[in-house]
């Protein structure tokens, strides 16, 4: 599997695509939305099981079985996962190019390179539950 952490939240711009598939911003003013940028995906190993979703409702951490898609178990401290991280289980990461120099709250951010697309991931980390030796990770399937 692979994981990717959130590294920045940037303004979102509207783009148009030419006949060759190149994307260009429609202006220099953001459209008012933001977009999360993720780190380079990193390989790791863990156990994963799909949600039961049966008739009996088991509630854990305030979530019913219908609220999440899978549970992942890994040794505590092995992977620095956080809520909002992306997980690729059966899919391969897809990338998009970002070339942006922007100042957000007096902090200059420069992004120039290929960054993973959220929609290519299989899951997003919803909750983390550490115990003595194991980290239990509650996952939600991404909309592809």
N, C-alpha and C positions, 0 to 999 in steps of 0.2 A: 504494500500500500504506500501511498504518499500523503504528506500533509503540507499545508501552506498556511502561514500566519498572516494576519492583517498587519500591513506596514504603514498605510497612510489612507486618509480619506480626502479625496480631491474633488473640486468642482466638476460637474459633468457638462460637456458641451454637446450641442447637436451637430451631427455630421451628415454629409451627403457623400454618395459613392459614385465614382465615374464608371465608364464602361469597362475599364480594366480592373475594377475592384478596389481601387485606391480610395481611402476615406479622407475627407477634408473637413475641417470645422466650418460651420455656416457663419460663424462670426467670432468675435473676440470676447463676447460676454457670455458667461455660463448661463445655462437654462434654469438655474435655481435649485437643481438637484445635486446630490453628491454621489460619488462612487467610491467603493472601497478597493484599494489596491493590495494585492497579496504577494508574499515573498516567493522565491523560487521553490518549487515543490521538493521535498526531501523524503527519501525512502525510509520506511520503518516497518516493523512487524508487530502485529497485535491479533488478538482473537476478536471476532465479530460475529454477532448473531442478529438475525432479523427480528423485528417486533412480532409478538404473538398475534395481537389484534383480534383475539377471540371474543367470545361472548362475555366472559367474566372480565370485569373492569378492575385491573390492578393499578393503583395510584402510587407513584413513587416520585418524590421530589416535586409534588404538585402537578405531575403530568400523567395523564391516562395513556394506555397503550396506543390510542389513536393519535396522540400528540407527537409521537416520535416513530422513527422508522427502523432503527437498529441500536444495539448496545455494543460497545467495544470495551475490551479489557486489556490493559497493558501494565507492566511493572511500573510502580510509582517512581517518578523522577526520570524515566527513560526518554520521554518525548515532552517538550515544553508546550503542550497544547493549551489553548485558551478558548473561551467561548467565542464563536464566530469563525474559527479556523475551518479550512476546507479539508476534506478527506476524499482521495481517489481510491476506490476499492477495486472495481472492475473496469473502470474507464481510464483513459490516458489524459493527462492535462493538455488543454488547448490554450494557446497564448494569443494575446493581442499586443500590438505595439503602442506604447505610450511615449510621447515626446512632449514634455510639459515643464515649463518654468513658471511657478506661481508662488505668491506669498499668501499664506493663510494665518491670520492672527499674528502678524509680525514675524512669522517663521517662513523662511524661503525654502521651497521644496522643488527639487529638480528630479524628474523621472525621465529616463531615456533608456528604453529597452523593451524587451518582451516580458509581459507579466501574465500570470495565469488568469483565465476567465472563470468566474464563479460558476457559470452554467455548465462547464465541462466537468466539475466535481460531482461525485456521487452523493456526498453528504456535507452538512454544515454542523459543527459542534454546537449543541444546545446547552448542555450542562456538564459539569465535571464533578465527580464525587470521589475524593481520595479516601482511602482507608489505610490500614497499617502498611501493606505492601503492594496494593493494587490501586490503579486509577480506573474508575468506571466512567465511561464517556457515553452520554446520551446523544444520539445523532438524528438529524432530520434530513430526509432526502431532498435534494435540490430539484427545482423545476427546470427541466431541460427542454 
